[in-house]
Amino acid sequence: MAFLPSEPPDLHVIHQRIKSNMEVLQDFKVKREEGRTRQEYLALLRRDMAAYYSYSDFLLKMLMDIFPLPELINFLEANEVPRPVTIRTNTLKTRRRDLAQALINRGVNLDPLGKWSKTGLVIYDSSVPIGATPEYLAGHYMLQGASSLLPVMALAPQENERILDMCCAPGGKTSYIAQLMKNTGMILANDSNAERLRSVVGNLHRLGVTNAVVSNCDGRQFPKILGGFDRVLLDAPCSGTGVISKDPAIKTNKDEKDILRCAHLQKELLLSAIDSVNATSETGGYIVYCTCSVTVEENEWVVDYALKKRNVRLVATGLDFGKEGFTRFKDRRFHPSLKTTRRFYPHTHNMDGFFIAKLKKFSNSIPKPQKDEEPAAEAANPSTGPEAVMEPQPKKKKLEGSKIAQAQKKLQPALKSGQSLKGQRRPLKAVRPSPHKSHAQVPNRKKQRVKQNGQ
């Protein structure tokens, strides 16, 4: 159906067309129209879904590559609905049972988050602001999404360990690590954004965390700043395609450059995180990498890159739910162990889209790049290529040749006046003659010496 530019699209008609096209594509041989290809149906479906759900064509095409069509509709529908409000009990100050009773007495309708969490509570409705109750101000709980509890559970911090939270703001995961460690050991809570660290400091004070040190550094520089940690948590900056329900602007403001820019930064941060871990740690040697994105470029692709570049292997996350990560995607083939990574989706787990991978470092040495990887490295950094090394040498030779010529000119008047050659030969020893000059001039010097001796 064609629309005039000024006429708004009829969403009801578009929705009906999406449903009918979905039915055709699910039984294409039987229900398709004569002369119409599958690609035509898919192009029309993508255009209609982009109009109906207000997504950019780029992002919708990317999501169609990740999800089967029926699941894609469920994912898009789930992004139109906000996720449940969840809180995490701060066991440094109270127990979940006592906190739940106190909030129920204030008119809060809640339930335990699930069997997988011992500290989470889901809030259905409340007669008081959840972020301003006396219990909140006293640090008895933290407002925190259900999916952001999972990376800390996968990290499984132990008491008295040294742990790095590389991108810690606003401090929810840091404080969860602290309560699992019972305020023992040391946590380095780092973030590159100084403004966001203010909320980290405030939350750590409110929650009674005493084993954390807050730092404002670029995570990519971390092995140089400080290393030797038992465990590292990297909640990497990402495109946010898993939290569209919180930020609908993501539907239209992301393009391929944004995704690849994020992926490049994530690779750098993950290598830094790995380098910051001590492989010989008695209790640790683990890295947990997570993002709130569903794109393969920011998740499996990044982890697969790290497996090739560092002495690490993937291990089980310890989470008994979630979908397995991709081991193949379009024309890419990833390491088979990527099936141990976990993906979480809003339409299947009723939490923000999330990806979690747990790595174990088995050696502190950095493997040398393989032969097939060297050309790519040289292309990325031209200064290390063979041409860059060889280029200055001809200039050096030319310079050396000119020095020899100047020395020879100075030598000629000395020969005519009958001066000794001993003092004149010293400057020539300091200059390395080029091959094509030396053959022509060495015999001349011998003849001159014989002539001098004859005199």
TAWOFEN-V336142 format. One record per backbone hydrogen bond with DSSP energy under -0.5 kcal/mol. CO is the residue of the C=O (numbers start at 0). NH is the residue of the N-H. E is the energy in kcal/mol with one decimal. If there is no record, write none. Layout:
BEGIN
co: <CO CO>
nh: <NH NH>
e: <E E>
END
This chain:
BEGIN
co: <3 8 9 10 11 12 13 14 15 16 17 18 19 20 21 22 23 24 26 27 32 36 37 38 39 40 41 42 43 44 45 46 47 48 49 49 55 56 57 58 59 60 61 62 67 68 69 70 71 72 73 74 76 77 84 85 86 87 88 89 89 94 95 96 97 98 99 100 101 102 102 103 106 107 108 108 110 113 118 119 120 121 121 122 124 128 129 132 133 134 135 139 141 141 144 145 145 146 146 148 149 150 151 157 160 160 161 161 162 162 163 163 164 164 167 170 171 172 173 174 175 176 177 180 185 186 186 187 187 188 189 191 192 193 194 194 195 195 196 197 198 199 200 201 202 203 203 204 207 210 212 214 214 216 217 218 220 220 221 228 229 229 230 231 231 232 232 232 233 233 239 241 242 242 246 247 248 248 249 250 254 255 256 257 258 259 260 261 262 263 264 265 266 267 268 269 270 271 273 275 276 277 284 285 286 286 287 288 289 290 291 295 295 298 299 300 301 302 303 304 305 309 310 310 312 314 317 322 326 328 331 334 335 336 337 337 339 340 341 342 343 344 344 344 345 353 354 355 356 357 358 359 359 364 364 369 369 370 370 372 373 374 375 376 380 381 384 385 386 387 389 389 390 391 392 393 394 395 396 397 398 399 400 401 402 403 404 405 406 407 408 409 410 411 412 413 414 420 421 424 425 425 426 427 429 430 433 433 434 436 437 438 440 441 442 443 444 445 446 447 448 449 450>
nh: <6 10 13 14 15 16 17 18 19 20 21 22 23 24 25 26 26 27 30 31 35 40 41 42 43 44 45 46 47 48 49 50 51 52 53 54 59 60 61 62 63 64 65 66 71 72 73 74 75 76 77 78 79 80 122 143 120 141 90 92 93 98 99 100 101 102 103 104 105 105 107 106 126 109 123 124 121 116 88 112 86 110 123 84 108 131 132 136 137 139 138 89 87 143 147 148 149 149 150 152 153 154 155 160 162 185 229 230 164 187 165 232 167 189 170 174 175 176 177 178 179 180 182 183 162 188 212 164 189 214 167 193 196 197 197 198 198 199 200 201 202 203 204 205 206 207 208 207 209 186 188 190 216 218 220 221 223 224 225 277 284 285 163 233 287 165 166 234 235 289 242 352 245 246 249 250 251 252 253 55 258 259 260 261 262 263 264 265 266 267 268 269 270 271 272 273 274 275 276 228 278 280 360 231 288 358 233 356 235 354 241 298 300 302 303 304 305 306 307 308 309 311 361 362 359 357 319 342 333 331 328 337 338 339 324 340 316 324 355 322 353 347 348 350 349 343 290 341 288 314 286 312 361 310 366 372 373 373 374 376 377 378 379 380 383 384 388 389 390 391 392 393 394 395 396 397 398 399 400 401 402 403 404 405 406 407 408 409 410 411 412 413 414 415 416 418 417 424 425 428 428 429 430 430 431 432 436 437 438 440 441 442 444 445 446 447 448 449 450 451 452 453 454>
e: <-1.1 -1.0 -2.2 -2.5 -2.1 -2.1 -2.3 -2.1 -2.4 -2.5 -2.2 -1.9 -2.0 -2.4 -1.6 -0.9 -0.7 -0.7 -2.4 -1.8 -1.6 -1.6 -2.6 -2.4 -2.1 -2.6 -2.6 -2.1 -2.4 -2.8 -2.3 -1.7 -2.8 -2.7 -0.8 -1.1 -2.2 -2.1 -2.0 -2.4 -2.1 -1.2 -0.9 -2.7 -2.5 -1.9 -1.4 -2.4 -2.7 -2.5 -2.3 -1.5 -1.2 -1.3 -3.2 -1.6 -2.4 -2.0 -1.1 -1.9 -1.8 -2.5 -2.7 -1.9 -2.1 -2.3 -2.4 -2.0 -0.6 -0.6 -1.9 -1.7 -1.1 -0.7 -2.9 -1.1 -2.9 -1.3 -2.5 -1.9 -2.6 -1.7 -0.5 -0.7 -3.1 -1.7 -0.6 -2.5 -1.7 -2.8 -1.6 -2.8 -2.7 -0.6 -0.7 -1.4 -0.6 -0.7 -0.6 -1.7 -2.4 -2.2 -1.9 -1.2 -0.6 -2.4 -2.7 -1.3 -0.5 -3.0 -0.8 -2.9 -0.5 -2.6 -2.2 -2.3 -1.5 -2.5 -2.2 -1.9 -1.9 -1.8 -2.4 -1.2 -2.8 -0.8 -3.0 -2.6 -0.9 -2.7 -2.7 -0.7 -1.1 -0.6 -1.1 -0.5 -0.6 -1.1 -2.6 -2.3 -2.5 -2.6 -2.1 -2.4 -2.4 -0.5 -2.5 -0.9 -0.5 -2.7 -2.9 -1.6 -0.6 -0.6 -2.2 -1.6 -0.8 -1.5 -2.8 -3.0 -3.8 -1.4 -2.2 -0.5 -2.4 -2.0 -0.5 -0.6 -1.1 -2.5 -1.6 -2.9 -1.0 -1.6 -1.8 -1.7 -1.4 -1.8 -0.5 -2.6 -1.8 -2.5 -2.5 -2.3 -2.5 -2.2 -2.0 -2.7 -2.0 -1.9 -2.6 -2.6 -2.1 -1.9 -2.6 -2.4 -2.4 -1.2 -1.4 -2.8 -0.7 -1.5 -3.0 -1.8 -0.5 -3.5 -3.0 -2.5 -1.5 -2.2 -2.3 -1.0 -2.2 -2.3 -2.8 -1.7 -1.9 -2.1 -1.2 -1.4 -2.0 -1.9 -2.0 -0.9 -3.1 -0.5 -0.5 -2.9 -3.2 -2.6 -1.9 -2.2 -1.5 -2.1 -0.6 -1.3 -0.6 -1.2 -2.5 -2.7 -2.3 -0.6 -2.5 -0.6 -0.8 -2.9 -1.5 -2.6 -2.7 -2.6 -2.5 -2.0 -0.5 -0.5 -0.6 -1.2 -1.0 -0.7 -0.6 -1.9 -2.6 -2.2 -2.0 -1.9 -2.0 -1.6 -1.2 -2.2 -1.9 -0.5 -0.9 -0.6 -0.5 -1.6 -2.4 -2.4 -2.2 -2.6 -2.7 -2.0 -1.8 -2.1 -2.1 -2.2 -2.3 -2.5 -2.0 -1.9 -1.6 -1.6 -0.8 -0.8 -1.8 -1.9 -1.8 -2.3 -0.9 -1.7 -0.5 -1.0 -0.9 -1.0 -0.6 -0.5 -0.5 -0.8 -1.0 -2.1 -1.4 -1.5 -2.1 -0.5 -1.8 -1.5 -2.2 -2.4 -2.0 -2.1 -2.4 -2.0 -2.2 -2.0 -1.6>
END
